[in-house]
């Protein structure tokens, strides 16, 4: 599956206040773009506008795909909170999207996706019986079940401990090959590990930062990864 390149340009206001000034974001097709920035600069708003979800802003601009086709039906969103239904099993949470759309559920495919994220033996467990990392794996499986070309990730690993976060980064990179991924994050380490393209968003606009060399996910102790991580952190501190 090869996802299309995306383009986003425009400005947004909340009432009379400017949330972000006119900016242009290019997201290459089939690769990971990391949108990094401090809280409150509008990163999640950009993500929700691309996803076609409701926001509390007035947006003046355009969002689209390079192939000229509509984004509707081609986008899946994975949020920071796993948003699992506590009364459903892991398998039924993975099948939830189909049921909400009125489509026929495909339990066999749901089990295959759960196997892909390492949860074959957890299919009949409810969220309360799962660890935080396992719940995020279910959320990832549900996202993959939608089989979309474009994945929008809104800080989905930030609530996890360091070890589980690293594992989820690696798993998500593995299972999203070929898809167009836009990851919103405030973590310089995450951006340095995962970004084919890294963009820092501040109140004054967007700045492209050259990513480290190498395939993703990159090693956390790679000297170039550490150097980019440090540079990103310094940029964010200056913006604070």
C-alpha positions in Angstrom: 0.0 0.0 0.0 1.5 3.3 -1.1 -0.1 6.4 0.5 -0.3 9.7 -1.4 1.6 12.9 -0.6 -0.5 15.5 1.3 -0.5 19.3 1.3 -1.8 21.6 3.9 -1.8 25.4 3.7 -3.7 28.1 5.6 -4.3 29.8 8.9 -6.6 29.3 11.8 -8.3 31.4 14.3 -10.1 30.8 17.6 -12.6 33.6 17.8 -10.6 36.8 17.2 -7.3 35.2 18.3 -4.9 33.8 15.7 -4.0 30.2 16.5 -1.5 29.9 13.7 -0.5 32.3 10.9 -0.5 31.2 7.3 1.7 28.1 6.9 2.3 25.4 4.3 3.0 21.8 5.2 4.1 19.2 2.6 3.8 15.6 3.7 5.6 13.1 1.4 3.8 10.0 0.3 4.6 6.6 1.8 6.9 8.1 4.5 6.8 9.3 8.1 6.6 13.1 8.7 7.0 14.2 12.3 5.4 17.5 13.3 7.1 18.6 16.4 6.3 21.5 18.7 5.3 22.9 22.1 1.8 22.5 23.5 -0.7 25.1 22.2 0.9 25.9 18.8 -1.8 24.1 16.8 -0.3 20.7 15.9 -3.4 18.7 16.8 -5.6 21.2 15.0 -3.6 20.6 11.8 -4.1 16.9 12.3 -7.8 17.2 12.9 -8.2 19.4 9.9 -6.5 16.9 7.7 -8.6 14.1 9.1 -11.8 16.1 8.4 -12.8 16.2 12.1 -14.6 18.9 14.0 -12.5 21.6 15.5 -13.2 24.8 17.4 -11.3 27.0 14.9 -12.1 29.0 11.8 -9.7 27.6 9.1 -8.9 29.6 6.0 -7.0 27.3 3.7 -6.8 24.1 1.7 -6.1 20.5 2.5 -5.6 17.8 -0.1 -3.7 14.9 -1.6 -1.2 15.1 -4.4 -3.2 12.5 -6.5 -6.2 14.9 -6.6 -8.5 12.3 -4.9 -10.6 13.2 -1.9 -9.2 12.3 1.5 -12.5 10.9 2.7 -12.3 7.2 3.4 -8.5 7.2 3.1 -7.5 8.5 6.6 -7.2 6.7 10.0 -6.4 8.5 13.2 -4.7 7.1 16.3 -4.9 9.3 19.3 -2.9 9.6 22.6 -5.8 7.9 24.5 -6.5 4.4 23.3 -10.3 5.2 23.3 -11.2 1.5 23.8 -14.7 0.6 24.8 -14.3 -1.0 28.2 -17.2 -3.4 27.8 -15.8 -4.9 24.5 -13.1 -7.5 24.1 -9.9 -6.6 22.3 -11.2 -8.3 19.2 -14.5 -6.5 19.3 -12.8 -3.2 19.8 -10.8 -3.9 16.6 -14.1 -4.6 14.8 -15.8 -1.5 16.2 -15.2 0.7 13.1 -17.0 -1.8 10.8 -19.9 -2.1 13.2 -20.3 1.7 13.5 -20.4 2.0 9.7 -22.9 -0.8 9.4 -20.4 -3.0 7.5 -20.2 -6.7 8.0 -17.5 -7.5 10.6 -14.6 -9.7 9.6 -13.5 -11.5 12.8 -10.9 -13.6 10.9 -9.1 -10.5 9.7 -9.4 -8.9 13.1 -7.6 -11.9 14.6 -4.9 -11.7 11.9 -4.3 -8.0 12.7 -4.2 -8.8 16.4 -1.6 -11.5 15.6 0.4 -8.9 13.7 0.7 -6.7 16.7 1.5 -9.6 19.0 -1.9 -10.0 20.8 -3.2 -13.3 19.6 -3.7 -14.6 23.1 -5.4 -11.4 24.3 -8.3 -11.3 21.8 -11.0 -12.1 24.4 -9.7 -9.9 27.1 -11.4 -6.6 28.0 -9.3 -3.4 28.3 -9.2 -3.5 32.1 -7.4 -6.9 31.8 -4.7 -5.4 29.6 -1.5 -3.3 30.3 -1.1 0.2 28.9 1.2 -1.1 26.2 -1.3 -3.9 25.3 -4.2 -1.4 25.1 -2.1 0.7 22.7 -1.5 -2.4 20.6 -5.2 -2.9 20.4 -5.7 0.7 19.4 -3.0 0.2 16.7 -4.7 -3.0 15.5 -8.0 -1.1 15.3 -6.3 1.6 13.2 -4.7 -1.0 10.9 -8.0 -2.7 10.6 -9.3 0.4 8.8 -6.7 -0.3 6.1 -6.2 3.3 5.2 -3.5 4.8 3.0 -2.9 7.7 5.4 -2.2 7.4 9.2 -2.5 10.4 11.4 -0.9 9.8 14.8 -1.6 12.3 17.6 1.0 11.6 20.3 -0.1 8.0 20.6 2.9 6.8 22.7 3.4 9.7 25.1 1.6 8.1 28.0 3.7 4.9 27.9 6.8 4.1 29.9 10.1 4.5 28.0 10.5 0.7 27.3 7.0 0.2 26.0 7.1 3.5 24.1 10.2 2.4 22.2 8.6 -1.0 21.4 5.4 0.7 20.1 7.4 3.1 18.0 9.2 0.1 16.4 6.0 -1.9 15.9 4.1 1.0 14.4 7.0 1.7 12.0 7.1 -1.9 10.9 3.4 -2.3 10.2 2.8 1.0 8.5 5.4 0.5 5.7 4.2 2.3 2.5 1.6 4.3 4.2 1.7 8.1 4.5 2.2 8.8 8.2 1.9 12.2 9.9 3.0 12.0 13.6 2.3 14.9 15.9 4.7 14.8 18.9 6.4 17.0 21.4 9.2 14.5 21.9 12.5 15.3 20.1 13.8 11.8 20.6 10.7 10.3 18.9 11.0 12.7 16.0 14.7 11.9 15.5 13.9 8.1 15.6 10.9 8.1 13.3 11.0 11.0 10.9 11.8 10.7 7.3 10.9 14.4 7.4 10.9 16.5 10.6 9.1 19.8 10.8 9.1 22.0 13.9 6.0 24.1 14.4 6.2 27.4 16.4 4.1 30.5 16.8 6.0 32.0 13.9 5.5 29.1 11.4 7.2 25.9 10.3 10.9 25.0 10.1 12.2 21.9 8.3 15.0 20.0 10.1 17.1 17.5 8.2 16.5 14.0 9.7 19.3 11.6 10.6 20.4 9.1 7.9 19.1 5.6 8.0 15.9 3.6 8.0 13.3 4.0 10.7 13.1 3.3 13.5 16.6 4.4 14.1 18.7 3.3 17.1 18.2 5.6 20.1 21.9 5.6 20.8 23.0 6.4 17.2 25.2 9.5 17.4 23.4 11.3 14.6 20.0 10.6 16.2 21.3 12.1 19.4 22.7 15.1 17.6 19.3 15.8 15.9 17.5 15.2 19.1 19.6 17.8 20.9 19.2 20.3 18.1 15.4 19.9 18.2 15.3 20.3 22.0 17.3 23.5 21.7 14.9 24.8 19.1 11.9 24.1 21.3 13.6 25.7 24.3 14.3 28.9 22.4 10.6 29.0 21.4 9.4 28.5 25.0 
